[in-house]
Amino acid sequence: MGHEPPYLSAWGLHTEQWRPVGSMSRIRDRAVLLWRVDAATASDVALRARRAYDRLGELGVTVAADTTRHGIEVTLPLDRVALALRILADRSILPDAVLLTDAPADQLRTLRRAIGGHRRTVELVIGHEGSPDPIAELQARFRAG
């Protein structure tokens, strides 16, 4: 008789029913995988995000999830994003965007390369609302000047 991990049986489709896998308090450099939700696709998006969350948790990646006005957000360590994108691409459950507030230059380069393979489906957003991507700001200055 197989034994299913107990945490799976308690989880539902809605993020408020999800429990964090691991502790995010010790992780300084984080990224957020975002699945945007509109009324027409809410249950489909929630199911894709749920599957992504489960798969990352099964692999030992520390993750936490929440629903925000932007959509369903799954937070994970920054250094695990490239791996996460490869795994999620294999299962056709890529997020719509990867959100960063800040990243060391070497990790940002690695992340840009990882997202480059999925450029048409995954957007990289650096900064938070009101804080645009510094690379985009530099490019705009050079075009204007």
N, C-alpha and C positions, 0 to 999 in steps of 0.2 A: 504494500500500500504506500503510494507516494505521499510525501509530506510537502504541501505548498507553504512557502514562507508566510508567517502569520500577518505580516504587514500588508501583503497584497489583498487579503480578504477584507481589510478595513477601508480600503481606498475606493472612492467613487470617481465619477467623471468630473465633478466640479472641484476647482483648486482649493476651496475652503475645506474639503474633505481630505486633502493630501497632507501627509506628515513630512517634515524635512528628513532627508536621508543624510545623516551626518550633521556636524555642527559648522555653520558658516561663520561663527564668531572668530575662529582662528585664521580665517582666510582673508588676507588683506586685498589682494588683486583679484577682482571678480569681474565677470561678464554676465550679461543677461541675454538669453535667447528669447526672442519675442515672436509670438504667433498672433497676428492681428485678427480681430474678430469683428464680423459684421452680423447683423441679424439673420441673414440668409444662410450663413455657414457656421453659426455658433457651435452646434453640436459636432460637426465634422472637425472644426479647428480644435475643440476641446478634446476630442478623441485622439487626434494626431499629437497634441501636446502631452496628453496623458501617456501615450505609448512612448514618446521620447523620454519623458520623465522616468517611466518605469525602466526603460532600457539603460539609461545612464546610471540609475540607482543599482541595477543588477550588476553593472560593471565596476561598482565601487566608487563612482564619481559622487562627490558631495554635492547635492542639489537641494534647492528649495523652490517653491512655486507660489505664485500669487496672481490674482486677477487685478489688473489696473485699468484705467480708462484707455490705455493703449492696446490692451489685449491680455493674453496669457503670457506671463513672464516666468521663465525658469532661470534661476541664478545658479552659477557654477564657478569654480575657480578658473581664472583667466588662462592658466597654463593647460587646461583640459579642453578648451574650445575647439582646437584643430582636430583632436581625436573625436570629440563629440560630433562635429560636422561630418566627418567620414562615416561614422557609425550611423548617423541619422540619414545621410544621403543613401546609404545602402538599403535603408528601409523606406525611402521616399517620404520621410517625415521631417524634412528640413524646416527650420524656422523662417519667418519672413525677414528677420533682421537680427543682428548681433549688436547689442548696445554696450558701450563702454563709457565710463566717466573719465578714466585716465588709464594709461598703460605705459610701461617702460618701452623704450624705442625698439629693443630687440624682440620683445613679445608682440609689439604692434606689427613689425615686419612679418613675423611668422603668421600672425593672424590674417594680415592682408593677403598673403600667399594662399592660406587655407581657404579663405572666402573667394579668392580669385577663381577657383575652380567651379564655384557655384554662383558667380556674379549675377547671372540673370534671375536667380531666385532668392538669394540672400543679400541683404543690404547691410553695410557696416555703418553704424551711427556712433560717432565719437562726441562726447560731451553730453550734457543734459539739456533740457529745454532752456533756451536762451543762451546756450553755450555751444556755438557751432564747432564743427570739425576744424582744428587748427590748420590742417593741410588744405582744406577747401578755402580757408581764409587767405592763405599764402598764394594759392593759385589765382584767386580773385584779384589780389593786389597786383600780381604780375600781368594779368590780362588788362587791368585798368591802367597800368602805368606804362 
